[in-house]
Amino acid sequence: MLLTTKNVHVFDKEQHKLVGLMCFHAARLYNVALYNARQHFFAEHCLLSYNDNYHKSRENENYALLQTDVGQPAIKKATTDMQSFFAKLASDKHKQKSGLPRYKPKEGMTTLEINGTRIRLRDGFALIGFSKGFKQEYKPTCKT
């Protein structure tokens, strides 16, 4: 029974740059979602739900540069990290100070989650689509 497929692909320079840019914008979107969740925590002392965080974060320019199926997991990861923080607060036996989740580095990247609907297999190659905003901003010439 095959549950997952692992494809190893060697990128040329332009493909590597484009995937790196997508990882960069995913990290920026994670930081935006985490910022929204942290600010809500400081103001309300409760967790910001994924739906509310999504509606706040999708107005950011980094969300427009990523496809929906790529941007939503970054927001989900920030929400999951905050949920872990709240679980640690609730179960902290020794009342140690639990730290809030940290932001990604300013020029850093994060893992890029691409769901199966955004990858097309054609002639033995995996084709990754770009959003309209990404195409307008970076004008990719290669097929990734």
MARFILUM-896960 format. One line per 4 residues: number of its first residue (from 1); their letters; for each residue x, z, y of N, C-alpha, C, O. Coordinates in steps of 0.02 Angstrom, whole numbers, plus 50000, padded with zeros to 5 digits. Atoms other than C-alpha are relative to their C-alpha. Layout:
<timars>
NUM = A = X,Z,Y,X,Z,Y,X,Z,Y,X,Z,Y ~ ...
</timars>
This chain:
<timars>
1 = MLLT = 50042,50000,49942,50000,50000,50000,50045,50000,50062,50086,50045,50071 ~ 49960,50007,49940,50077,49944,50164,49961,50027,50060,49908,50001,50078 ~ 50035,49969,49944,50029,50055,50310,50028,49978,50067,49991,49969,50115 ~ 49969,50022,49937,50153,50002,50443,50050,49945,49986,50074,49937,49930
5 = TKNV = 49949,50052,50005,50269,49859,50475,50052,50014,50053,50035,50027,50111 ~ 49946,49990,49952,50437,49880,50557,50035,49933,50009,50063,49906,49961 ~ 49966,50063,49984,50504,49725,50642,50061,50015,50041,50057,50050,50092 ~ 49938,49993,49962,50683,49721,50701,50012,49934,50035,50015,49881,50003
9 = HVFD = 49991,50061,49961,50711,49597,50840,50059,50010,50047,50064,50061,50081 ~ 49943,49999,49954,50870,49560,50934,49978,49961,50063,49961,49902,50059 ~ 50021,50030,49937,50828,49525,51116,50058,49964,50034,50115,49985,50029 ~ 49950,50028,49956,50920,49407,51228,49998,50039,50066,49958,50086,50072
13 = KEQH = 49994,49959,49939,50965,49469,51403,49934,50004,50038,49915,50058,50061 ~ 50062,49999,49961,50802,49419,51488,49946,50040,49964,49909,50077,49996 ~ 50049,49962,50038,50693,49488,51349,50014,50075,50004,49969,50116,50012 ~ 49980,49930,49996,50791,49651,51351,49982,50029,50068,49959,50085,50074
17 = KLVG = 50015,49978,49932,50769,49663,51539,49925,50011,50008,49903,50060,50038 ~ 50072,49995,49993,50581,49633,51529,49971,50059,49962,49928,50095,49987 ~ 50024,49942,50039,50551,49760,51391,50024,50065,50033,49988,50114,50033 ~ 49975,49942,49964,50661,49882,51486,49959,50016,50062,49946,50075,50077
21 = LMCF = 50044,49990,49942,50554,49857,51641,49933,50030,49980,49905,50072,50015 ~ 50063,49972,50024,50398,49892,51540,50009,50074,49982,49966,50115,49996 ~ 49985,49930,50017,50479,50053,51474,50008,50042,50063,49986,50099,50066 ~ 49991,49966,49936,50527,50100,51653,49932,50015,50032,49921,50071,50054
25 = HAAR = 50066,49990,49969,50349,50076,51717,49957,50048,49959,49916,50084,49987 ~ 50036,49951,50042,50280,50173,51568,50022,50071,50016,49982,50117,50017 ~ 49975,49934,49981,50392,50319,51616,49974,50021,50068,49956,50079,50078 ~ 50028,49984,49934,50334,50309,51797,49926,50020,49994,49903,50066,50027
29 = LYNV = 50071,49985,50010,50153,50309,51738,49992,50069,49967,49946,50106,49984 ~ 50001,49934,50031,50188,50460,51627,50010,50054,50054,49975,50104,50054 ~ 49987,49951,49947,50258,50551,51779,49939,50008,50046,49924,50063,50068 ~ 50060,49997,49958,50103,50507,51882,49946,50041,49965,49914,50084,49996
33 = ALYN = 50051,49963,50038,49987,50571,51745,50018,50074,49994,49974,50117,49999 ~ 49979,49930,50005,50090,50729,51723,49993,50035,50067,49974,50093,50070 ~ 50009,49971,49933,50090,50758,51911,49927,50018,50012,49912,50072,50037 ~ 50071,49986,49991,49900,50744,51915,49979,50061,49959,49941,50104,49984
37 = ARQH = 50018,49943,50044,49884,50866,51769,50029,50065,50027,49996,50117,50025 ~ 49969,49939,49974,50006,50990,51846,49966,50024,50064,49954,50084,50073 ~ 50034,49981,49938,49922,50986,52016,49931,50030,49986,49910,50077,50019 ~ 50065,49972,50019,49754,51016,51934,50009,50070,49971,49968,50114,49984
41 = FFAE = 49986,49934,50028,49830,51162,51838,50013,50051,50055,49989,50107,50053 ~ 49984,49953,49945,49899,51240,51998,49938,50017,50041,49931,50073,50064 ~ 50059,49989,49959,49733,51220,52089,49944,50036,49961,49913,50082,49987 ~ 50058,49975,50038,49607,51259,51950,50018,50047,49943,49974,50080,49915
45 = HCLL = 49976,49960,50057,49712,51349,51817,49965,49981,49935,49950,50023,49893 ~ 50028,50026,50062,49638,51239,51682,50028,49930,49988,50061,49901,50030 ~ 49974,50065,50021,49677,51079,51590,49958,49943,50029,49897,49945,50029 ~ 50033,50061,49977,49636,50910,51667,49987,49957,49939,50033,49942,49901
49 = SYND = 50017,50039,50059,49544,50808,51537,50032,49931,50003,50051,49907,50057 ~ 49971,50066,50003,49610,50641,51479,49961,49950,50042,49990,49910,50078 ~ 50041,50047,49962,49464,50547,51556,50010,50007,50075,50016,49957,50110 ~ 49989,49989,49928,49487,50626,51727,50070,49978,50020,50080,49948,50073
53 = NYHK = 49931,50019,49986,49675,50600,51718,50006,49923,50000,50042,49894,50040 ~ 49999,50073,50004,49648,50419,51667,49973,49968,50064,50003,49922,50091 ~ 50030,50029,49940,49535,50384,51816,50043,50011,50062,50043,49970,50108 ~ 49954,49988,49944,49661,50462,51935,50063,49957,49994,50087,49930,50044
57 = SREN = 49936,50034,50011,49813,50378,51858,49995,49925,50002,50044,49891,50018 ~ 50005,50073,50003,49746,50202,51841,50002,49968,50068,50009,49907,50073 ~ 49995,50027,49932,49748,50182,52030,50073,49989,50020,50086,49958,50072 ~ 49929,50006,49985,49939,50189,52025,50023,49929,49985,49997,49895,49941
61 = ENYA = 49975,50068,50009,50037,50026,52040,50034,49989,49932,50035,49933,49908 ~ 49969,50008,50066,50129,50060,51877,49950,49984,49946,49966,49949,49898 ~ 50052,50016,50049,49966,50052,51782,49982,49926,50004,49967,49895,49953 ~ 50016,50071,49991,49932,49879,51855,50055,49956,49970,50041,49899,49951
65 = LLQT = 49945,50040,50027,50103,49820,51794,50002,50002,49924,50038,49962,49893 ~ 50002,49995,50073,50067,49873,51615,49931,49979,49975,49881,49985,50011 ~ 50065,50015,50029,49931,49812,51501,49965,50065,49984,49997,50117,49976 ~ 50040,49940,50011,49791,49934,51469,50021,50036,49936,50027,50097,49936
69 = DVGQ = 49981,49969,50064,49842,49964,51288,50070,50029,50001,50089,50067,49956 ~ 49933,49972,49993,50019,50004,51346,49999,50059,50049,50036,50107,50040 ~ 50004,49947,49950,49972,50112,51496,49963,50062,49976,49982,50118,49993 ~ 50040,49943,50022,49843,50221,51412,50038,50049,49956,50029,50110,49964
73 = PAIK = 49961,49950,50038,49963,50297,51283,50047,50042,50042,50060,50100,50025 ~ 49957,49961,49956,50077,50352,51425,49960,50057,50032,49984,50113,50038 ~ 50044,49949,49971,49932,50445,51506,49980,50050,49945,49978,50110,49958 ~ 50019,49957,50056,49880,50513,51336,50057,50048,49982,50045,50106,49966
77 = KATT = 49942,49959,50015,50057,50578,51306,50007,50057,50051,50022,50114,50032 ~ 49997,49947,49949,50055,50674,51472,49945,50052,49988,49957,50112,49995 ~ 50055,49954,50015,49886,50749,51427,50015,50042,49939,50001,50102,49937 ~ 49981,49963,50061,49949,50797,51254,50053,50052,50014,50051,50107,49987
81 = DMQS = 49948,49951,49982,50102,50880,51329,49971,50060,50037,49992,50116,50025 ~ 50033,49944,49965,49991,50984,51444,49958,50041,49951,49955,50102,49957 ~ 50038,49963,50050,49880,51030,51296,50046,50045,49959,50028,50101,49942 ~ 49951,49960,50036,50035,51090,51204,50022,50060,50042,50031,50115,50015
85 = FFAK = 49983,49945,49955,50081,51195,51356,49946,50053,49999,49961,50113,49995 ~ 50055,49951,50002,49909,51277,51356,49996,50035,49933,49981,50095,49931 ~ 50000,49968,50066,49919,51309,51169,50056,50051,49995,50047,50104,49966 ~ 49945,49952,50000,50087,51393,51194,49983,50061,50042,50001,50117,50023
89 = LASD = 50021,49943,49959,50016,51500,51333,49952,50046,49962,49957,50107,49967 ~ 50051,49961,50036,49872,51555,51222,50030,50038,49941,50007,50093,49925 ~ 49974,49969,50061,49978,51595,51070,50067,50035,50011,50099,50055,49962 ~ 49935,49969,49987,50131,51669,51155,49997,50074,49985,49966,50113,50022
93 = KHKQ = 50003,49930,50023,50156,51833,51062,50041,50047,50044,50021,50103,50058 ~ 49954,49957,49963,50300,51899,51165,49992,49993,50075,50031,50022,50113 ~ 50014,50011,49928,50229,51844,51333,50061,49973,50037,50073,49990,50095 ~ 49945,50033,49967,50382,51741,51368,49972,49947,50047,49917,49921,50037
97 = KSGL = 50023,50050,49952,50369,51624,51514,50004,49931,49968,50058,49909,49947 ~ 50003,50067,50028,50314,51455,51450,50009,49950,50056,49976,49955,50108 ~ 49987,50049,49948,50380,51309,51548,49952,49941,49997,49932,49919,49943 ~ 50041,50060,49996,50273,51166,51607,50039,49940,49973,50100,49940,49975
101 = PRYK = 49964,50061,50021,50312,50994,51535,50039,49971,50059,50018,49974,50117 ~ 49957,50027,49947,50451,50909,51631,49988,49926,50009,49965,49890,49965 ~ 50006,50071,49984,50450,50742,51716,50056,49960,49967,50108,49988,49949 ~ 49948,50045,50024,50547,50593,51650,50050,49990,50057,50032,49996,50116
105 = PKEG = 49951,50012,49946,50709,50557,51745,49979,49943,50045,49942,49898,50025 ~ 50022,50048,49950,50688,50455,51903,50014,49928,49980,49971,49884,49989 ~ 49983,50068,50022,50776,50301,51834,49996,49993,49924,50022,49945,49896 ~ 50003,50000,50072,50737,50342,51653,49945,49956,49972,49905,49927,50009
109 = MTTL = 50050,50039,50036,50631,50255,51524,49967,50045,49948,49991,50100,49934 ~ 50033,49965,50054,50511,50310,51390,49983,49950,49946,49988,49889,49956 ~ 50018,50045,50054,50457,50241,51225,49936,49962,50019,49892,49987,50053 ~ 50055,50044,49983,50336,50098,51238,49956,49993,49938,49978,49969,49886
113 = EING = 50046,50006,50055,50184,50107,51126,49958,49938,50010,49920,49932,50058 ~ 50038,50062,49995,50112,49936,51095,49956,49996,49939,49980,49993,49882 ~ 50047,50002,50055,49956,49930,50990,49996,49930,49971,50019,49881,50001 ~ 50004,50063,50036,49920,49792,50866,49963,49945,50036,49975,49886,50023
117 = TRIR = 50039,50052,49966,49798,49703,50980,50041,49963,50052,50023,49908,50072 ~ 49959,50031,49948,49935,49664,51107,50060,49963,49971,50100,49934,50009 ~ 49945,50036,50032,50057,49591,50981,49969,49944,49958,49926,49956,49916 ~ 50023,50057,50039,50027,49418,50912,50059,49974,49959,50114,49967,49985
121 = LRDG = 49949,50028,50043,50125,49351,50765,49991,49925,49998,49938,49900,49980 ~ 50003,50073,50000,50166,49167,50780,50068,49972,49979,50119,49988,50009 ~ 49939,50032,50025,50295,49067,50682,50055,50050,49985,50114,50036,49997 ~ 49951,49950,50017,50381,49225,50624,50025,50042,50058,50070,50082,50049
125 = FALI = 49980,49961,49942,50397,49297,50799,49943,50045,50023,49884,50027,50015 ~ 50050,49955,49971,50307,49444,50877,49997,49987,50075,50047,49996,50110 ~ 50009,50016,49929,50238,49394,51047,49966,50059,50034,49912,50081,50013 ~ 50027,49944,49962,50208,49535,51171,49973,49972,50065,50009,49937,50101
129 = GFSK = 50030,50025,49938,50090,49498,51314,50018,50043,50060,50035,50102,50053 ~ 49988,49965,49937,50116,49545,51495,49935,50003,50039,49891,49960,50030 ~ 50059,49996,49957,49985,49601,51620,50008,49949,50056,50062,49923,50069 ~ 49999,50048,49945,49939,49488,51764,50045,50024,50057,50083,49985,50086
133 = GFKQ = 49958,49972,49948,50023,49605,51888,50074,49996,49983,50116,49983,50027 ~ 49930,50005,50022,50184,49607,51785,50025,49929,50007,50082,49917,50028 ~ 49980,50071,49995,50187,49417,51778,50011,49980,50073,50058,49943,50088 ~ 49993,50017,49929,50163,49404,51966,50062,50034,50030,50096,50004,50072
137 = EYKP = 49944,49962,49971,50295,49537,52004,50067,49974,49975,50113,49965,50015 ~ 49935,50016,50029,50434,49483,51885,50008,49928,49977,50064,49907,49963 ~ 49998,50070,50019,50390,49303,51839,50043,49986,49938,50094,49952,49943 ~ 49960,50011,50060,50453,49305,51659,49998,49927,49979,49946,49894,49983
141 = TCKT = 49996,50070,50021,50512,49137,51595,50006,49994,49925,49998,49939,49897 ~ 49992,50003,50073,50540,49183,51413,49937,50023,49966,49893,50054,49997 ~ 50055,49975,50041,50417,49216,51275,50024,50063,49965,50071,50060,49925 ~ 49980,49937,50031,50431,49398,51225,49949,50019,49948,49956,50071,49916
</timars>
